[in-house]
Amino acid sequence: MGTSGNRKMVFKRFTVFDEKCAMKIGTDGVTLGAWASPYSPTTSYAATTPLKIADIGSGSGVISLMLAQRFPDSSISAIELEPQAAEQSRENFVSSPFSSQLTCEEISFQDWTDLKLNLSIFDLVVSNPPFFHGKPKSPFHARNLARHDDYLTIDELFNGARKVLKEGGVFTLVWPSEREEDLMKSSTAHDFVQTKRCEIRPRPDRPAVRFLAEFVKITTPETKLERLESSILTLETGEGEGRNFTDEYSQLMSDFFLDK
């Protein structure tokens, strides 16, 4: 798949190029990067500052960069199977102020989670995964790799996250509303408990097609968690011309987006 020119997105503290990536920077990724956290009020034993983070399917590396800014004491492993996207992640990392925190490994998530040095050491795993299932495909392999779950299913995601997370570690991802049942079945099968859910609505008058979900790795049955914390995030007001972000979305992204 060819590149699409000198594409870039300028944030307050770093710039991300994505011309080599099949999946471009979008709302799903940046919202996840700002929302994901190792700490939940429902899990008092979870770390408040993650020391080790993994970003699965890093693409341009934008989520890793956002997490590096938010958690300056962390080290972040970006995992990316597609060679051009992995190269782009590395280039964006090197040119950022957070280069010492960031690495990108060109490897499948399944193979990476089988490496002994990665077992049970991560505080936080995040992913904007390939979640299309049974949908029409592009003629471009890289785009299919980034969008469709043929090479990384939700069961493989939960199985791998369970291997690399510590007890009480958090797995956070963005997911399509139409496949929520698949997500919940897989999380239960791999002994994860959902602690937070945030519905993402494009505008007040439109239904959500995506949501953010946080799960905690639980291996001791006696561990008690409080009820699920649910919220709704509306991205745009729907008023006026162009994209007018809501106050809540602007606040979430205030450390990253340039002021208008």
C-alpha positions in Angstrom: 0.0 0.0 0.0 1.4 3.4 -1.0 2.0 6.3 1.3 -0.4 9.3 1.4 2.0 12.2 1.5 3.6 14.0 4.4 0.7 13.4 6.8 1.1 14.6 10.4 -0.8 15.6 13.5 0.7 18.2 15.8 0.0 17.9 19.5 1.1 20.2 22.3 4.3 18.3 23.1 5.0 16.0 20.1 4.2 15.5 16.4 2.9 12.3 14.9 3.4 11.3 11.2 1.2 8.5 9.9 1.8 8.4 6.1 3.3 4.9 6.3 0.4 3.5 8.3 -2.6 1.7 6.9 -4.7 3.1 9.8 -4.5 6.8 10.2 -4.7 8.7 13.5 -8.4 8.9 14.5 -10.7 9.6 17.4 -10.6 6.0 18.7 -6.9 6.1 19.3 -6.5 9.5 20.8 -9.5 9.1 23.1 -8.1 5.8 24.3 -4.7 7.4 24.9 -6.2 10.1 27.1 -8.6 7.8 29.0 -6.6 4.6 29.7 -5.3 4.4 33.2 -3.9 1.7 35.6 -6.0 3.1 38.5 -9.6 2.6 39.1 -11.5 3.6 42.2 -13.0 0.1 42.2 -9.5 -1.6 42.5 -7.7 -0.3 45.5 -4.7 -2.6 44.9 -4.0 -1.3 41.4 -0.9 0.8 40.8 -1.6 4.5 40.6 1.4 5.0 38.4 2.2 2.3 35.8 5.9 1.5 35.5 5.5 -0.9 32.5 2.9 -0.4 29.7 2.3 -2.3 26.5 0.5 -0.8 23.4 -0.8 -3.6 21.2 -1.0 -2.7 17.5 0.8 0.6 17.9 0.4 1.9 14.3 1.8 5.4 14.2 2.6 5.2 18.0 0.2 8.0 19.0 -1.3 6.1 21.9 2.2 5.2 23.2 3.3 8.8 23.0 0.2 10.1 24.9 0.8 7.5 27.6 4.5 8.5 27.8 3.5 12.1 28.3 0.9 11.2 31.0 3.2 8.8 32.9 6.7 10.1 32.7 8.1 7.4 35.0 6.9 4.6 32.8 8.5 2.5 30.1 6.3 1.6 27.1 6.6 -1.3 24.7 4.8 -0.7 21.4 4.0 -4.0 19.6 3.4 -3.8 15.9 3.4 -6.6 13.3 3.2 -4.5 10.1 6.8 -3.4 9.1 5.9 0.0 7.7 3.8 0.9 10.8 6.5 -0.3 13.1 9.0 1.9 11.3 6.7 4.8 11.6 6.3 4.2 15.4 10.0 4.2 15.9 10.5 7.4 13.8 7.8 9.2 15.8 9.3 8.0 19.1 12.8 9.1 18.3 11.7 12.6 17.3 9.6 13.0 20.5 10.7 14.3 24.0 9.8 10.9 25.4 12.2 8.7 23.3 13.9 7.2 26.4 10.6 5.8 27.5 9.6 4.2 24.3 10.5 1.1 22.2 8.7 -0.6 19.3 9.0 -4.3 18.6 8.1 -5.6 15.1 6.5 -8.9 16.2 3.0 -10.5 16.5 1.3 -10.1 19.8 0.9 -13.8 20.1 4.7 -14.4 19.8 5.5 -11.5 22.0 3.4 -12.8 24.9 5.1 -16.2 24.6 8.5 -14.6 25.5 9.4 -15.4 29.1 10.8 -12.0 29.8 7.3 -10.4 29.3 5.3 -12.7 31.6 3.5 -11.0 34.5 5.4 -7.8 34.5 3.1 -5.2 33.0 0.8 -2.8 34.9 -1.2 -1.6 31.9 -2.0 -3.0 28.5 -3.8 -0.9 25.9 -5.1 -1.6 22.5 -7.0 -0.1 19.6 -7.3 -3.5 18.0 -8.3 -4.8 14.6 -12.0 -5.5 15.5 -13.8 -6.0 12.2 -15.1 -9.6 11.9 -16.7 -11.0 8.7 -16.7 -7.6 7.0 -15.7 -6.8 3.4 -11.9 -6.5 3.0 -9.6 -4.1 1.3 -7.2 -5.2 -1.5 -4.3 -4.0 0.7 -2.9 -6.5 3.1 -1.6 -3.8 5.6 -5.1 -2.3 5.9 -6.7 -5.7 6.5 -4.0 -6.4 9.1 -4.9 -3.2 10.9 -8.7 -3.4 10.7 -9.8 -7.1 10.6 -9.3 -9.7 13.3 -8.0 -12.5 11.2 -4.5 -12.2 12.7 -5.5 -11.1 16.2 -8.9 -12.2 17.7 -10.4 -10.9 20.9 -9.7 -14.3 22.5 -6.0 -14.0 21.6 -6.0 -10.4 22.9 -7.4 -11.4 26.3 -5.2 -14.6 26.5 -2.1 -12.5 25.8 -3.0 -9.7 28.1 -3.5 -12.2 30.9 0.0 -13.6 30.3 1.9 -10.3 30.5 -0.2 -8.4 33.1 0.5 -8.5 36.8 -2.2 -9.5 39.2 -4.5 -6.5 39.4 -3.1 -5.2 36.1 -5.4 -3.4 33.7 -6.3 -4.1 30.1 -8.0 -1.2 28.3 -9.3 -1.1 24.8 -11.7 0.6 22.4 -14.3 -1.7 20.9 -17.4 -1.5 18.5 -20.8 -1.5 20.3 -22.1 -4.2 17.9 -19.6 -6.7 19.2 -19.9 -6.0 23.0 -21.3 -9.5 23.6 -18.2 -11.1 22.1 -15.9 -8.9 24.2 -17.7 -9.8 27.5 -17.7 -13.5 26.8 -14.0 -13.5 26.1 -13.2 -11.4 29.1 -15.1 -13.8 31.4 -13.4 -16.8 29.8 -10.0 -15.4 30.6 -10.7 -14.3 34.2 -10.9 -10.6 33.6 -13.4 -8.4 35.5 -14.8 -5.2 33.8 -14.4 -2.2 36.0 -15.1 0.8 33.7 -17.0 1.4 30.6 -17.3 4.7 28.6 -19.8 4.9 25.8 -18.5 7.2 23.0 -21.2 9.2 21.2 -20.3 11.2 18.1 -23.0 13.8 18.9 -25.9 14.1 21.4 -28.4 13.0 18.7 -26.5 10.0 17.5 -26.0 6.6 19.1 -22.7 5.2 20.2 -20.8 2.9 17.8 -17.7 2.6 20.0 -17.0 2.3 23.7 -13.9 2.2 25.9 -13.6 -0.7 28.3 -11.3 -1.4 31.3 -10.7 -4.8 32.7 -8.7 -6.0 35.6 -6.8 -9.3 35.8 -8.1 -11.4 38.7 -6.6 -14.7 39.7 -7.9 -14.9 43.3 -11.6 -15.7 43.4 -12.1 -14.1 46.8 -11.1 -10.6 45.4 -14.1 -8.3 45.6 -14.6 -5.5 43.2 -17.2 -2.7 43.4 -19.9 -2.2 40.8 -19.0 -1.2 37.2 -18.3 2.4 36.7 -20.2 3.6 33.6 -20.0 6.9 31.7 -20.8 8.6 28.4 -18.5 10.8 26.4 -20.0 12.9 23.6 -17.4 14.1 21.1 -19.1 17.0 19.2 -21.9 19.4 20.0 -23.5 19.1 16.5 -24.0 22.8 16.5 -22.6 25.3 14.0 -20.3 24.5 11.1 -17.3 22.2 11.2 -16.3 20.2 14.2 -17.2 21.8 17.5 -16.0 19.6 20.4 -18.0 19.4 23.6 -16.5 20.8 26.8 -16.1 17.3 28.3 -14.1 16.0 25.3 -12.0 19.2 25.2 -11.2 18.8 28.8 -10.2 15.1 28.3 -7.9 16.2 25.5 -6.6 19.5 27.0 -3.1 18.2 27.7 -2.7 17.1 24.0 -4.7 19.1 21.5 -3.5 22.6 20.5 -5.7 25.5 21.5 -7.8 26.8 18.7 
